[in-house]
Amino acid sequence: MVRRTAFEFFSRFLSETGAVEIWIACSGGLDSMALLKLAQEFVAETRLTLGVIHLNHNLRPDAFADEQFVADYALKSQLPLVLGQVRDLRSKALNSNHSLETLARNYRYAFFQRLLASRSQAVIMTAHNASDQVETIMMNLMRGSGLRGIKGIPRQRGRIGRPLLEVTRTRLAEYLHENRIHFREDPSNLSLEFKRNRVRHELLPVIRRLGGSGVEERIAGAGLRLAADLRIIDHRIDDLWPEVEYTNGRIMVSRRLLQELEADLKPHFLGRMIRRAGAVKQVSARVLCELSELIGDSGKHQLSHYDLGSGLVFKTLSDLVVIGQENLVSELTALLPEYQIVLPDYGFCHLPYALGDFKLRQMGVCEVADFSKAGIDGNQAEVSSTEIVDADKLEFPLVLRNYRSGDRFQPLGLNGKSCKLKKFFNAHSFSPYERSSKPLLCNAGGEIIWVVGERIDHRFRVTRKSCNLVELNFLPHPPVPAAF
């Protein structure tokens, strides 16, 4: 069973990645020595390269003896060996926001990534097993994690694979005994100083006694099935992710989009936003549910603020949900609320928030002295506070409003191609305040006629068939960002 499980994973993972080199992350302990022996059996009749990678964390007096044990085994087996060391890890942990275990893991995986970066056709295998999986699931359950936590250790991530997640530590010990393979005992695994060891030595025996034979495999299997369910959820979020905007250290999305999202999907979407914003620690399911409630139902616009720790904050604005560093998110309190002015006919109006004055004036073709400025059959895009458009294509009442999530138009200069207004703003480096304050002149049917002061829509340009024209004029006032 141990061989079949490992060999099936080896074959599938190598096929998916196209790798021709397998590197085993080996500490010299029971789990990793079993994985190394299994890998030796697998590659025995192939042309694959097998190597060993070991990182000495220098956390125990006998850490060098572990390193020497691994090196001796690799030399005896004629296997390539890559060694590394981390010095002063305890002092580094004291001066960081990470626990000693977390920091050691971060250094270990950074070491792995350096090897993978230098060997494009290599994969690394680690010896996480079903017993590790059960421990992880139990710890995350006690922490109040959501699906992403209680699914446990992922079977693979990039070019790092874990072939033994369905094999218990007991089975691996039996396999080593059958093959007369020695391994190193890590005394720290017996210390109850670490929470994982307390789960291993105090909680798991109770679970085995109550769950009976095979309980570890069943729990580990449930974690793998949850991971498969989570991939379906992630695909759904992937479909919506283009609506998310990451700029200047902030990650933002339309509040309306989240309000209309299925209630069960919302915490997963927020979780990804928080991770992409740079969260150091995993956010609990309880916090994600609280954030979902702050967003509210469709039509709600209450402002809210939530401290996520490590300098990250979550804020709901009138039409945005924003996550980022406190100082960067605070700038967005200057966003203007949604505004809308109905223009029933030609004439003059004042825009709110002292943005400026707007005027529509009818004119004849004969009034246009320079037809190139009117864009006759043209496709040139010029920035101007005055534009001339085809009056016969306008449908009153017109509307002056600011940006809404999902707005699209056909910018003059793109031959009638449509694009999201958000993309246009990004291309022109508009700040969040500039986006919220930029007036949009819209037709009665909702089509954007003019991104005021920037670009008219291709559909409303003047052509040689145009008989009636309209002059659009905007006189902006100096912008004064303020909290509203």
Steps between C-alpha positions, in 0.01 A plus 500: 500500500786739588683433172187519285390832652843659464568364151162618368575849626853498356369399156219755492704789640791442263259478206329828598824692552713341228778459756794263457660564840359406841651661808399362839490743792662281764552582868622150581183425698257211459267666247762643266719189504196293401428742214862491387502119492170496306644747248809282458279202417294708257794638298699174503387399152459848349725772365382745763750680721451467876662742746484593868456849648553573872480826696666514842302743720761480780226484764629193688843392624484188281385685185843448341474126570171496302673680213788253508259204505323626187831577327636152578185332363513709181869419452443128559207502253695715250231769501558872429475703822420868566561626855411831662510660844309769689679676782355681803144395417382543859619861516346566158166367630515729804541800271216406264123458505535125436522204734817292493318221314362739237834671445679165465242392241540828310878456481458137397268578210711796389791254485289262290400779262864596441573146385192492275594837350837358396359172362207551264418128461510410869233437762537471877313244709437544872402223742184648654274204574146417609590538869640849432181575307277400793707712739472801267124458455444471876715807574318706238160385625592616850613831350160549336628479143276480197525249215843623398636411843315177575583350161847461649828474311467535121604198294715719279592863453684595187792262461491379861306176552396291800455133401426360848192695614293180497759289687524506881820527698440148632495358145821684417669357809398150392638565150838612639513199731433265206782661301738529797547873449631699795381851582572777749276569799431869565470549879308825446211295359438378856496849653155628598627856460358504146125484437542250216676258736220534755249416227717204391559351845183598688214547251576246226509199736146592610387533137651161413331340799159649420521478120642152475717352229566723199372821661812698399465397136130595506565846645791561263283386208228744607759778486592406143132495398452844657798620296324380184183689600708809569646486149144531363447807720832645383399457136181696572704779663742495204207590272429812709859595580548730194261739677751540784746786476841503666668838496740695721505232771120478523266230375151620411177362358149626441290472814201422282677197351559355847147584613357304207737206554364177651523522879707180527751622240554845650740394783717310251519804272594725793757246618678515167492882505658501846773255396578701186517817712792344688348349816768328707260276693199305383171673584247286684161402359334705775675819387413434135133463596514826696649678198225357279241650735671841484463500121125462546221416260442659162434872528682545833769770504603536867869572553692256719853428618662177627858454620642176356830523687857546374407846371226373265151648513169419333270786403163524333436826317184606322565283194835334577651236725869573563775304678854624550743675730330756726671807351421395142137411566441822693561700183183350356277672755525794260291317237189685392164329550296408195330800341263543207352806326220470245520735199153515341611735221780725378630756743728557796550326836731492802662171599492400868800520736624813317630287213415756232236627258356321199327638188332342195444726198335419168691607192493455126766348279568843352614625843797263502788691347755223541338167414802303620422612856147369464641160411321472165524129417806514723653253735740728684488519876576837658456615858281810515253679727287567191370235262260492206275198445215396270175639647281247318660217697408652836189387687375724780494512791879483520668417830819635659638259758824353630655157454312177579657156513459323165480818287609448138536727198650513152784754520555707189826378352434127539288458185185422695653243734340486844702502822433522870523851636708358785760388244498848342554659843784258576670578169490871583611455864188651655507514880198364691385857569530595132291198402225584746490866399528463120161596343350269239239630255259218418217450252147416614576136421804502729774514233793722596522795259802674650749426775504870571828668421652173377336316209169485312339172401555382142125458446427871555775643280418742220494342153445644150137400532451707817253786457454622856780547749530560874783679672585351839691730731642433845663763718670313788555647843826420683457156663508496879503140633323473833319245712130472423 
